Amino acid sequence: MRRMLVVGGASLGIHIWLFFLVAGYRELVFRVGLLFPHHHDVADIGVVGGTGFAVLAIAIIVAGILFERLFRSLWHGTRESAE
């Protein structure tokens, strides 16, 4: 459980870092956010950005946890086959 929390926290940190430092990732956040609100107005920028940020945050955390589990299972598989 602790390992999943560490991986989830690291994934969320990478997500936040990418959002603030990479303009293309920020554009992706807004494009994902545009899929959810009903209206597209200037007043919806906060909703669009927040929704896209949350959706991508969940996606990157799940991907990080799945990658960690895959890496751990492959690592244990190679150690067992070496013995």
PDB file of N, CA, C and O in Angstrom:
ATOM      1  N   MET A   1       0.828  -1.187   0.000  1.00  0.00           N
ATOM      2  CA  MET A   1       0.000   0.000   0.000  1.00  0.00           C
ATOM      3  C   MET A   1       0.873   1.253   0.000  1.00  0.00           C
ATOM      4  O   MET A   1       0.579   2.224  -0.696  1.00  0.00           O
ATOM      5  N   ARG A   2       1.933   1.221   0.776  1.00  0.00           N
ATOM      6  CA  ARG A   2       2.815   2.378   0.858  1.00  0.00           C
ATOM      7  C   ARG A   2       3.475   2.644  -0.487  1.00  0.00           C
ATOM      8  O   ARG A   2       3.642   3.796  -0.888  1.00  0.00           O
ATOM      9  N   ARG A   3       3.846   1.582  -1.178  1.00  0.00           N
ATOM     10  CA  ARG A   3       4.486   1.741  -2.490  1.00  0.00           C
ATOM     11  C   ARG A   3       3.523   2.376  -3.486  1.00  0.00           C
ATOM     12  O   ARG A   3       3.932   3.213  -4.291  1.00  0.00           O
ATOM     13  N   MET A   4       2.243   1.988  -3.441  1.00  0.00           N
ATOM     14  CA  MET A   4       1.251   2.585  -4.334  1.00  0.00           C
ATOM     15  C   MET A   4       1.074   4.070  -4.048  1.00  0.00           C
ATOM     16  O   MET A   4       0.917   4.867  -4.973  1.00  0.00           O
ATOM     17  N   LEU A   5       1.097   4.444  -2.773  1.00  0.00           N
ATOM     18  CA  LEU A   5       0.973   5.859  -2.422  1.00  0.00           C
ATOM     19  C   LEU A   5       2.185   6.659  -2.890  1.00  0.00           C
ATOM     20  O   LEU A   5       2.044   7.788  -3.361  1.00  0.00           O
ATOM     21  N   VAL A   6       3.364   6.080  -2.763  1.00  0.00           N
ATOM     22  CA  VAL A   6       4.575   6.760  -3.225  1.00  0.00           C
ATOM     23  C   VAL A   6       4.544   6.943  -4.730  1.00  0.00           C
ATOM     24  O   VAL A   6       4.856   8.021  -5.236  1.00  0.00           O
ATOM     25  N   VAL A   7       4.169   5.891  -5.450  1.00  0.00           N
ATOM     26  CA  VAL A   7       4.097   5.982  -6.911  1.00  0.00           C
ATOM     27  C   VAL A   7       3.012   6.961  -7.340  1.00  0.00           C
ATOM     28  O   VAL A   7       3.220   7.739  -8.271  1.00  0.00           O
ATOM     29  N   GLY A   8       1.855   6.935  -6.675  1.00  0.00           N
ATOM     30  CA  GLY A   8       0.787   7.883  -6.986  1.00  0.00           C
ATOM     31  C   GLY A   8       1.194   9.313  -6.717  1.00  0.00           C
ATOM     32  O   GLY A   8       0.881  10.207  -7.502  1.00  0.00           O
ATOM     33  N   GLY A   9       1.887   9.540  -5.619  1.00  0.00           N
ATOM     34  CA  GLY A   9       2.374  10.891  -5.309  1.00  0.00           C
ATOM     35  C   GLY A   9       3.422  11.373  -6.295  1.00  0.00           C
ATOM     36  O   GLY A   9       3.414  12.534  -6.704  1.00  0.00           O
ATOM     37  N   ALA A  10       4.322  10.479  -6.675  1.00  0.00           N
ATOM     38  CA  ALA A  10       5.338  10.847  -7.667  1.00  0.00           C
ATOM     39  C   ALA A  10       4.689  11.138  -9.019  1.00  0.00           C
ATOM     40  O   ALA A  10       5.089  12.074  -9.711  1.00  0.00           O
ATOM     41  N   SER A  11       3.701  10.346  -9.394  1.00  0.00           N
ATOM     42  CA  SER A  11       3.006  10.575 -10.658  1.00  0.00           C
ATOM     43  C   SER A  11       2.264  11.906 -10.644  1.00  0.00           C
ATOM     44  O   SER A  11       2.279  12.637 -11.635  1.00  0.00           O
ATOM     45  N   LEU A  12       1.621  12.222  -9.536  1.00  0.00           N
ATOM     46  CA  LEU A  12       0.932  13.501  -9.416  1.00  0.00           C
ATOM     47  C   LEU A  12       1.915  14.656  -9.444  1.00  0.00           C
ATOM     48  O   LEU A  12       1.627  15.701 -10.029  1.00  0.00           O
ATOM     49  N   GLY A  13       3.071  14.484  -8.822  1.00  0.00           N
ATOM     50  CA  GLY A  13       4.107  15.518  -8.880  1.00  0.00           C
ATOM     51  C   GLY A  13       4.605  15.756 -10.294  1.00  0.00           C
ATOM     52  O   GLY A  13       4.818  16.900 -10.697  1.00  0.00           O
ATOM     53  N   ILE A  14       4.791  14.677 -11.050  1.00  0.00           N
ATOM     54  CA  ILE A  14       5.202  14.813 -12.454  1.00  0.00           C
ATOM     55  C   ILE A  14       4.115  15.515 -13.255  1.00  0.00           C
ATOM     56  O   ILE A  14       4.416  16.349 -14.110  1.00  0.00           O
ATOM     57  N   HIS A  15       2.859  15.189 -12.989  1.00  0.00           N
ATOM     58  CA  HIS A  15       1.735  15.825 -13.676  1.00  0.00           C
ATOM     59  C   HIS A  15       1.719  17.334 -13.417  1.00  0.00           C
ATOM     60  O   HIS A  15       1.568  18.124 -14.349  1.00  0.00           O
ATOM     61  N   ILE A  16       1.872  17.725 -12.172  1.00  0.00           N
ATOM     62  CA  ILE A  16       1.873  19.151 -11.829  1.00  0.00           C
ATOM     63  C   ILE A  16       3.077  19.847 -12.448  1.00  0.00           C
ATOM     64  O   ILE A  16       2.953  20.955 -12.968  1.00  0.00           O
ATOM     65  N   TRP A  17       4.231  19.211 -12.398  1.00  0.00           N
ATOM     66  CA  TRP A  17       5.443  19.784 -12.985  1.00  0.00           C
ATOM     67  C   TRP A  17       5.272  19.992 -14.487  1.00  0.00           C
ATOM     68  O   TRP A  17       5.619  21.050 -15.012  1.00  0.00           O
ATOM     69  N   LEU A  18       4.739  18.985 -15.178  1.00  0.00           N
ATOM     70  CA  LEU A  18       4.507  19.109 -16.618  1.00  0.00           C
ATOM     71  C   LEU A  18       3.504  20.209 -16.928  1.00  0.00           C
ATOM     72  O   LEU A  18       3.674  20.940 -17.903  1.00  0.00           O
ATOM     73  N   PHE A  19       2.459  20.337 -16.114  1.00  0.00           N
ATOM     74  CA  PHE A  19       1.433  21.346 -16.362  1.00  0.00           C
ATOM     75  C   PHE A  19       2.021  22.749 -16.295  1.00  0.00           C
ATOM     76  O   PHE A  19       1.695  23.600 -17.123  1.00  0.00           O
ATOM     77  N   PHE A  20       2.877  22.992 -15.324  1.00  0.00           N
ATOM     78  CA  PHE A  20       3.410  24.339 -15.157  1.00  0.00           C
ATOM     79  C   PHE A  20       4.587  24.651 -16.074  1.00  0.00           C
ATOM     80  O   PHE A  20       4.826  25.820 -16.374  1.00  0.00           O
ATOM     81  N   LEU A  21       5.325  23.650 -16.527  1.00  0.00           N
ATOM     82  CA  LEU A  21       6.537  23.926 -17.289  1.00  0.00           C
ATOM     83  C   LEU A  21       6.449  23.638 -18.786  1.00  0.00           C
ATOM     84  O   LEU A  21       7.269  24.149 -19.549  1.00  0.00           O
ATOM     85  N   VAL A  22       5.484  22.839 -19.227  1.00  0.00           N
ATOM     86  CA  VAL A  22       5.420  22.461 -20.640  1.00  0.00           C
ATOM     87  C   VAL A  22       4.116  22.991 -21.239  1.00  0.00           C
ATOM     88  O   VAL A  22       3.028  22.582 -20.833  1.00  0.00           O
ATOM     89  N   ALA A  23       4.231  23.889 -22.191  1.00  0.00           N
ATOM     90  CA  ALA A  23       3.047  24.518 -22.789  1.00  0.00           C
ATOM     91  C   ALA A  23       2.198  23.507 -23.560  1.00  0.00           C
ATOM     92  O   ALA A  23       0.971  23.612 -23.554  1.00  0.00           O
ATOM     93  N   GLY A  24       2.815  22.542 -24.215  1.00  0.00           N
ATOM     94  CA  GLY A  24       2.065  21.531 -24.954  1.00  0.00           C
ATOM     95  C   GLY A  24       1.207  20.675 -24.035  1.00  0.00           C
ATOM     96  O   GLY A  24       0.092  20.299 -24.395  1.00  0.00           O
ATOM     97  N   TYR A  25       1.721  20.367 -22.853  1.00  0.00           N
ATOM     98  CA  TYR A  25       0.944  19.583 -21.885  1.00  0.00           C
ATOM     99  C   TYR A  25      -0.226  20.405 -21.363  1.00  0.00           C
ATOM    100  O   TYR A  25      -1.320  19.879 -21.160  1.00  0.00           O
ATOM    101  N   ARG A  26       0.007  21.698 -21.148  1.00  0.00           N
ATOM    102  CA  ARG A  26      -1.061  22.587 -20.700  1.00  0.00           C
ATOM    103  C   ARG A  26      -2.166  22.663 -21.763  1.00  0.00           C
ATOM    104  O   ARG A  26      -3.352  22.679 -21.435  1.00  0.00           O
ATOM    105  N   GLU A  27      -1.766  22.708 -23.030  1.00  0.00           N
ATOM    106  CA  GLU A  27      -2.740  22.698 -24.132  1.00  0.00           C
ATOM    107  C   GLU A  27      -3.527  21.382 -24.140  1.00  0.00           C
ATOM    108  O   GLU A  27      -4.733  21.384 -24.383  1.00  0.00           O
ATOM    109  N   LEU A  28      -2.854  20.265 -23.876  1.00  0.00           N
ATOM    110  CA  LEU A  28      -3.530  18.973 -23.797  1.00  0.00           C
ATOM    111  C   LEU A  28      -4.552  18.962 -22.669  1.00  0.00           C
ATOM    112  O   LEU A  28      -5.643  18.416 -22.830  1.00  0.00           O
ATOM    113  N   VAL A  29      -4.214  19.557 -21.535  1.00  0.00           N
ATOM    114  CA  VAL A  29      -5.144  19.637 -20.404  1.00  0.00           C
ATOM    115  C   VAL A  29      -6.406  20.373 -20.825  1.00  0.00           C
ATOM    116  O   VAL A  29      -7.510  19.927 -20.513  1.00  0.00           O
ATOM    117  N   PHE A  30      -6.263  21.489 -21.527  1.00  0.00           N
ATOM    118  CA  PHE A  30      -7.440  22.243 -21.940  1.00  0.00           C
ATOM    119  C   PHE A  30      -8.231  21.506 -23.017  1.00  0.00           C
ATOM    120  O   PHE A  30      -9.459  21.590 -23.043  1.00  0.00           O
ATOM    121  N   ARG A  31      -7.552  20.788 -23.900  1.00  0.00           N
ATOM    122  CA  ARG A  31      -8.274  20.012 -24.920  1.00  0.00           C
ATOM    123  C   ARG A  31      -9.076  18.874 -24.284  1.00  0.00           C
ATOM    124  O   ARG A  31     -10.201  18.600 -24.701  1.00  0.00           O
ATOM    125  N   VAL A  32      -8.509  18.220 -23.288  1.00  0.00           N
ATOM    126  CA  VAL A  32      -9.249  17.166 -22.579  1.00  0.00           C
ATOM    127  C   VAL A  32     -10.416  17.783 -21.818  1.00  0.00           C
ATOM    128  O   VAL A  32     -11.508  17.214 -21.790  1.00  0.00           O
ATOM    129  N   GLY A  33     -10.198  18.925 -21.210  1.00  0.00           N
ATOM    130  CA  GLY A  33     -11.261  19.598 -20.470  1.00  0.00           C
ATOM    131  C   GLY A  33     -12.402  20.060 -21.345  1.00  0.00           C
ATOM    132  O   GLY A  33     -13.543  20.126 -20.887  1.00  0.00           O
ATOM    133  N   LEU A  34     -12.119  20.382 -22.599  1.00  0.00           N
ATOM    134  CA  LEU A  34     -13.172  20.825 -23.517  1.00  0.00           C
ATOM    135  C   LEU A  34     -14.180  19.718 -23.819  1.00  0.00           C
ATOM    136  O   LEU A  34     -15.279  20.005 -24.296  1.00  0.00           O
ATOM    137  N   LEU A  35     -13.835  18.485 -23.557  1.00  0.00           N
ATOM    138  CA  LEU A  35     -14.755  17.374 -23.816  1.00  0.00           C
ATOM    139  C   LEU A  35     -15.919  17.335 -22.836  1.00  0.00           C
ATOM    140  O   LEU A  35     -16.935  16.708 -23.134  1.00  0.00           O
ATOM    141  N   PHE A  36     -15.809  17.978 -21.679  1.00  0.00           N
ATOM    142  CA  PHE A  36     -16.786  17.794 -20.622  1.00  0.00           C
ATOM    143  C   PHE A  36     -17.812  18.909 -20.433  1.00  0.00           C
ATOM    144  O   PHE A  36     -18.984  18.580 -20.254  1.00  0.00           O
ATOM    145  N   PRO A  37     -17.469  20.214 -20.456  1.00  0.00           N
ATOM    146  CA  PRO A  37     -18.506  21.232 -20.220  1.00  0.00           C
ATOM    147  C   PRO A  37     -19.484  21.327 -21.393  1.00  0.00           C
ATOM    148  O   PRO A  37     -19.161  20.948 -22.519  1.00  0.00           O
ATOM    149  N   HIS A  38     -20.672  21.835 -21.111  1.00  0.00           N
ATOM    150  CA  HIS A  38     -21.700  21.953 -22.136  1.00  0.00           C
ATOM    151  C   HIS A  38     -21.495  23.179 -23.003  1.00  0.00           C
ATOM    152  O   HIS A  38     -21.772  23.138 -24.202  1.00  0.00           O
ATOM    153  N   HIS A  39     -21.019  24.261 -22.427  1.00  0.00           N
ATOM    154  CA  HIS A  39     -20.848  25.510 -23.171  1.00  0.00           C
ATOM    155  C   HIS A  39     -19.374  25.841 -23.267  1.00  0.00           C
ATOM    156  O   HIS A  39     -18.584  25.481 -22.393  1.00  0.00           O
ATOM    157  N   HIS A  40     -19.012  26.525 -24.330  1.00  0.00           N
ATOM    158  CA  HIS A  40     -17.623  26.947 -24.507  1.00  0.00           C
ATOM    159  C   HIS A  40     -17.598  28.470 -24.522  1.00  0.00           C
ATOM    160  O   HIS A  40     -17.820  29.104 -25.554  1.00  0.00           O
ATOM    161  N   ASP A  41     -17.328  29.029 -23.374  1.00  0.00           N
ATOM    162  CA  ASP A  41     -17.316  30.467 -23.209  1.00  0.00           C
ATOM    163  C   ASP A  41     -16.043  30.843 -22.451  1.00  0.00           C
ATOM    164  O   ASP A  41     -15.378  29.983 -21.872  1.00  0.00           O
ATOM    165  N   VAL A  42     -15.716  32.121 -22.462  1.00  0.00           N
ATOM    166  CA  VAL A  42     -14.526  32.582 -21.751  1.00  0.00           C
ATOM    167  C   VAL A  42     -14.646  32.303 -20.252  1.00  0.00           C
ATOM    168  O   VAL A  42     -13.646  32.045 -19.582  1.00  0.00           O
ATOM    169  N   ALA A  43     -15.851  32.354 -19.738  1.00  0.00           N
ATOM    170  CA  ALA A  43     -16.061  32.104 -18.311  1.00  0.00           C
ATOM    171  C   ALA A  43     -15.820  30.647 -17.941  1.00  0.00           C
ATOM    172  O   ALA A  43     -15.666  30.334 -16.761  1.00  0.00           O
ATOM    173  N   ASP A  44     -15.783  29.751 -18.920  1.00  0.00           N
ATOM    174  CA  ASP A  44     -15.581  28.332 -18.654  1.00  0.00           C
ATOM    175  C   ASP A  44     -14.116  27.928 -18.615  1.00  0.00           C
ATOM    176  O   ASP A  44     -13.824  26.738 -18.500  1.00  0.00           O
ATOM    177  N   ILE A  45     -13.196  28.859 -18.706  1.00  0.00           N
ATOM    178  CA  ILE A  45     -11.769  28.505 -18.730  1.00  0.00           C
ATOM    179  C   ILE A  45     -11.366  27.780 -17.448  1.00  0.00           C
ATOM    180  O   ILE A  45     -10.614  26.807 -17.498  1.00  0.00           O
ATOM    181  N   GLY A  46     -11.853  28.239 -16.315  1.00  0.00           N
ATOM    182  CA  GLY A  46     -11.535  27.566 -15.052  1.00  0.00           C
ATOM    183  C   GLY A  46     -12.107  26.163 -14.987  1.00  0.00           C
ATOM    184  O   GLY A  46     -11.445  25.233 -14.527  1.00  0.00           O
ATOM    185  N   VAL A  47     -13.332  26.017 -15.447  1.00  0.00           N
ATOM    186  CA  VAL A  47     -13.974  24.695 -15.449  1.00  0.00           C
ATOM    187  C   VAL A  47     -13.257  23.766 -16.416  1.00  0.00           C
ATOM    188  O   VAL A  47     -12.984  22.611 -16.090  1.00  0.00           O
ATOM    189  N   VAL A  48     -12.954  24.270 -17.598  1.00  0.00           N
ATOM    190  CA  VAL A  48     -12.272  23.451 -18.614  1.00  0.00           C
ATOM    191  C   VAL A  48     -10.891  23.041 -18.122  1.00  0.00           C
ATOM    192  O   VAL A  48     -10.518  21.872 -18.210  1.00  0.00           O
ATOM    193  N   GLY A  49     -10.137  24.001 -17.607  1.00  0.00           N
ATOM    194  CA  GLY A  49      -8.794  23.691 -17.107  1.00  0.00           C
ATOM    195  C   GLY A  49      -8.824  22.762 -15.912  1.00  0.00           C
ATOM    196  O   GLY A  49      -8.017  21.836 -15.830  1.00  0.00           O
ATOM    197  N   GLY A  50      -9.740  22.992 -14.982  1.00  0.00           N
ATOM    198  CA  GLY A  50      -9.839  22.145 -13.800  1.00  0.00           C
ATOM    199  C   GLY A  50     -10.265  20.728 -14.121  1.00  0.00           C
ATOM    200  O   GLY A  50      -9.743  19.766 -13.558  1.00  0.00           O
ATOM    201  N   THR A  51     -11.219  20.609 -15.034  1.00  0.00           N
ATOM    202  CA  THR A  51     -11.687  19.281 -15.423  1.00  0.00           C
ATOM    203  C   THR A  51     -10.588  18.509 -16.143  1.00  0.00           C
ATOM    204  O   THR A  51     -10.333  17.346 -15.830  1.00  0.00           O
ATOM    205  N   GLY A  52      -9.944  19.151 -17.098  1.00  0.00           N
ATOM    206  CA  GLY A  52      -8.852  18.496 -17.817  1.00  0.00           C
ATOM    207  C   GLY A  52      -7.711  18.121 -16.893  1.00  0.00           C
ATOM    208  O   GLY A  52      -7.122  17.048 -17.026  1.00  0.00           O
ATOM    209  N   PHE A  53      -7.397  19.012 -15.948  1.00  0.00           N
ATOM    210  CA  PHE A  53      -6.326  18.744 -14.989  1.00  0.00           C
ATOM    211  C   PHE A  53      -6.663  17.531 -14.142  1.00  0.00           C
ATOM    212  O   PHE A  53      -5.808  16.675 -13.915  1.00  0.00           O
ATOM    213  N   ALA A  54      -7.911  17.447 -13.669  1.00  0.00           N
ATOM    214  CA  ALA A  54      -8.322  16.317 -12.825  1.00  0.00           C
ATOM    215  C   ALA A  54      -8.336  15.007 -13.605  1.00  0.00           C
ATOM    216  O   ALA A  54      -7.888  13.977 -13.099  1.00  0.00           O
ATOM    217  N   VAL A  55      -8.850  15.041 -14.837  1.00  0.00           N
ATOM    218  CA  VAL A  55      -8.919  13.821 -15.642  1.00  0.00           C
ATOM    219  C   VAL A  55      -7.519  13.308 -15.949  1.00  0.00           C
ATOM    220  O   VAL A  55      -7.252  12.113 -15.824  1.00  0.00           O
ATOM    221  N   LEU A  56      -6.623  14.208 -16.352  1.00  0.00           N
ATOM    222  CA  LEU A  56      -5.260  13.770 -16.649  1.00  0.00           C
ATOM    223  C   LEU A  56      -4.508  13.359 -15.388  1.00  0.00           C
ATOM    224  O   LEU A  56      -3.656  12.473 -15.444  1.00  0.00           O
ATOM    225  N   ALA A  57      -4.809  13.988 -14.251  1.00  0.00           N
ATOM    226  CA  ALA A  57      -4.164  13.587 -12.995  1.00  0.00           C
ATOM    227  C   ALA A  57      -4.550  12.157 -12.640  1.00  0.00           C
ATOM    228  O   ALA A  57      -3.692  11.356 -12.269  1.00  0.00           O
ATOM    229  N   ILE A  58      -5.827  11.834 -12.753  1.00  0.00           N
ATOM    230  CA  ILE A  58      -6.267  10.464 -12.460  1.00  0.00           C
ATOM    231  C   ILE A  58      -5.634   9.485 -13.432  1.00  0.00           C
ATOM    232  O   ILE A  58      -5.185   8.410 -13.034  1.00  0.00           O
ATOM    233  N   ALA A  59      -5.598   9.855 -14.706  1.00  0.00           N
ATOM    234  CA  ALA A  59      -5.020   8.964 -15.720  1.00  0.00           C
ATOM    235  C   ALA A  59      -3.537   8.716 -15.467  1.00  0.00           C
ATOM    236  O   ALA A  59      -3.077   7.580 -15.592  1.00  0.00           O
ATOM    237  N   ILE A  60      -2.779   9.753 -15.116  1.00  0.00           N
ATOM    238  CA  ILE A  60      -1.340   9.571 -14.922  1.00  0.00           C
ATOM    239  C   ILE A  60      -1.063   8.809 -13.631  1.00  0.00           C
ATOM    240  O   ILE A  60      -0.083   8.066 -13.569  1.00  0.00           O
ATOM    241  N   ILE A  61      -1.881   8.966 -12.610  1.00  0.00           N
ATOM    242  CA  ILE A  61      -1.694   8.198 -11.375  1.00  0.00           C
ATOM    243  C   ILE A  61      -1.973   6.715 -11.629  1.00  0.00           C
ATOM    244  O   ILE A  61      -1.213   5.858 -11.180  1.00  0.00           O
ATOM    245  N   VAL A  62      -3.054   6.410 -12.342  1.00  0.00           N
ATOM    246  CA  VAL A  62      -3.370   5.011 -12.661  1.00  0.00           C
ATOM    247  C   VAL A  62      -2.268   4.402 -13.527  1.00  0.00           C
ATOM    248  O   VAL A  62      -1.853   3.264 -13.307  1.00  0.00           O
ATOM    249  N   ALA A  63      -1.797   5.169 -14.515  1.00  0.00           N
ATOM    250  CA  ALA A  63      -0.721   4.663 -15.376  1.00  0.00           C
ATOM    251  C   ALA A  63       0.553   4.424 -14.564  1.00  0.00           C
ATOM    252  O   ALA A  63       1.242   3.426 -14.782  1.00  0.00           O
ATOM    253  N   GLY A  64       0.874   5.315 -13.640  1.00  0.00           N
ATOM    254  CA  GLY A  64       2.055   5.126 -12.803  1.00  0.00           C
ATOM    255  C   GLY A  64       1.958   3.888 -11.932  1.00  0.00           C
ATOM    256  O   GLY A  64       2.932   3.149 -11.789  1.00  0.00           O
ATOM    257  N   ILE A  65       0.789   3.656 -11.348  1.00  0.00           N
ATOM    258  CA  ILE A  65       0.613   2.472 -10.500  1.00  0.00           C
ATOM    259  C   ILE A  65       0.676   1.200 -11.336  1.00  0.00           C
ATOM    260  O   ILE A  65       1.300   0.222 -10.924  1.00  0.00           O
ATOM    261  N   LEU A  66       0.042   1.200 -12.499  1.00  0.00           N
ATOM    262  CA  LEU A  66       0.100   0.021 -13.365  1.00  0.00           C
ATOM    263  C   LEU A  66       1.519  -0.248 -13.857  1.00  0.00           C
ATOM    264  O   LEU A  66       1.944  -1.401 -13.924  1.00  0.00           O
ATOM    265  N   PHE A  67       2.260   0.818 -14.205  1.00  0.00           N
ATOM    266  CA  PHE A  67       3.645   0.651 -14.633  1.00  0.00           C
ATOM    267  C   PHE A  67       4.498   0.084 -13.508  1.00  0.00           C
ATOM    268  O   PHE A  67       5.346  -0.776 -13.745  1.00  0.00           O
ATOM    269  N   GLU A  68       4.278   0.559 -12.280  1.00  0.00           N
ATOM    270  CA  GLU A  68       5.043   0.057 -11.138  1.00  0.00           C
ATOM    271  C   GLU A  68       4.753  -1.419 -10.899  1.00  0.00           C
ATOM    272  O   GLU A  68       5.671  -2.190 -10.617  1.00  0.00           O
ATOM    273  N   ARG A  69       3.491  -1.821 -11.007  1.00  0.00           N
ATOM    274  CA  ARG A  69       3.134  -3.233 -10.817  1.00  0.00           C
ATOM    275  C   ARG A  69       3.736  -4.103 -11.913  1.00  0.00           C
ATOM    276  O   ARG A  69       4.231  -5.196 -11.640  1.00  0.00           O
ATOM    277  N   LEU A  70       3.693  -3.619 -13.152  1.00  0.00           N
ATOM    278  CA  LEU A  70       4.289  -4.359 -14.257  1.00  0.00           C
ATOM    279  C   LEU A  70       5.792  -4.497 -14.051  1.00  0.00           C
ATOM    280  O   LEU A  70       6.339  -5.586 -14.227  1.00  0.00           O
ATOM    281  N   PHE A  71       6.464  -3.415 -13.682  1.00  0.00           N
ATOM    282  CA  PHE A  71       7.899  -3.450 -13.442  1.00  0.00           C
ATOM    283  C   PHE A  71       8.245  -4.405 -12.308  1.00  0.00           C
ATOM    284  O   PHE A  71       9.216  -5.155 -12.393  1.00  0.00           O
ATOM    285  N   ARG A  72       7.439  -4.372 -11.237  1.00  0.00           N
ATOM    286  CA  ARG A  72       7.697  -5.248 -10.092  1.00  0.00           C
ATOM    287  C   ARG A  72       7.504  -6.716 -10.464  1.00  0.00           C
ATOM    288  O   ARG A  72       8.292  -7.566 -10.051  1.00  0.00           O
ATOM    289  N   SER A  73       6.452  -7.024 -11.250  1.00  0.00           N
ATOM    290  CA  SER A  73       6.232  -8.416 -11.638  1.00  0.00           C
ATOM    291  C   SER A  73       7.321  -8.897 -12.599  1.00  0.00           C
ATOM    292  O   SER A  73       7.749 -10.048 -12.514  1.00  0.00           O
ATOM    293  N   LEU A  74       7.765  -8.049 -13.493  1.00  0.00           N
ATOM    294  CA  LEU A  74       8.860  -8.432 -14.388  1.00  0.00           C
ATOM    295  C   LEU A  74      10.159  -8.611 -13.619  1.00  0.00           C
ATOM    296  O   LEU A  74      10.932  -9.523 -13.913  1.00  0.00           O
ATOM    297  N   TRP A  75      10.408  -7.749 -12.636  1.00  0.00           N
ATOM    298  CA  TRP A  75      11.625  -7.839 -11.837  1.00  0.00           C
ATOM    299  C   TRP A  75      11.643  -9.134 -11.042  1.00  0.00           C
ATOM    300  O   TRP A  75      12.673  -9.806 -10.979  1.00  0.00           O
ATOM    301  N   HIS A  76      10.507  -9.498 -10.428  1.00  0.00           N
ATOM    302  CA  HIS A  76      10.446 -10.746  -9.670  1.00  0.00           C
ATOM    303  C   HIS A  76      10.533 -11.950 -10.594  1.00  0.00           C
ATOM    304  O   HIS A  76      11.097 -12.976 -10.214  1.00  0.00           O
ATOM    305  N   GLY A  77       9.992 -11.849 -11.787  1.00  0.00           N
ATOM    306  CA  GLY A  77      10.049 -12.943 -12.752  1.00  0.00           C
ATOM    307  C   GLY A  77      11.466 -13.209 -13.216  1.00  0.00           C
ATOM    308  O   GLY A  77      11.846 -14.368 -13.385  1.00  0.00           O
ATOM    309  N   THR A  78      12.269 -12.158 -13.431  1.00  0.00           N
ATOM    310  CA  THR A  78      13.637 -12.358 -13.873  1.00  0.00           C
ATOM    311  C   THR A  78      14.510 -12.869 -12.736  1.00  0.00           C
ATOM    312  O   THR A  78      15.441 -13.640 -12.969  1.00  0.00           O
ATOM    313  N   ARG A  79      14.219 -12.445 -11.497  1.00  0.00           N
ATOM    314  CA  ARG A  79      15.016 -12.945 -10.370  1.00  0.00           C
ATOM    315  C   ARG A  79      14.725 -14.398 -10.099  1.00  0.00           C
ATOM    316  O   ARG A  79      15.635 -15.148  -9.747  1.00  0.00           O
ATOM    317  N   GLU A  80      13.468 -14.829 -10.255  1.00  0.00           N
ATOM    318  CA  GLU A  80      13.124 -16.228 -10.026  1.00  0.00           C
ATOM    319  C   GLU A  80      13.685 -17.118 -11.119  1.00  0.00           C
ATOM    320  O   GLU A  80      14.110 -18.239 -10.839  1.00  0.00           O
ATOM    321  N   SER A  81      13.696 -16.640 -12.368  1.00  0.00           N
ATOM    322  CA  SER A  81      14.229 -17.469 -13.455  1.00  0.00           C
ATOM    323  C   SER A  81      15.747 -17.550 -13.393  1.00  0.00           C
ATOM    324  O   SER A  81      16.321 -18.515 -13.898  1.00  0.00           O
ATOM    325  N   ALA A  82      16.412 -16.580 -12.795  1.00  0.00           N
ATOM    326  CA  ALA A  82      17.857 -16.624 -12.657  1.00  0.00           C
ATOM    327  C   ALA A  82      18.291 -17.626 -11.601  1.00  0.00           C
ATOM    328  O   ALA A  82      19.393 -18.169 -11.669  1.00  0.00           O
ATOM    329  N   GLU A  83      17.431 -17.869 -10.631  1.00  0.00           N
ATOM    330  CA  GLU A  83      17.764 -18.813  -9.550  1.00  0.00           C
ATOM    331  C   GLU A  83      17.461 -20.175 -10.018  1.00  0.00           C
ATOM    332  O   GLU A  83      17.660 -21.140  -9.279  1.00  0.00           O
TER     333      GLU A  83
END
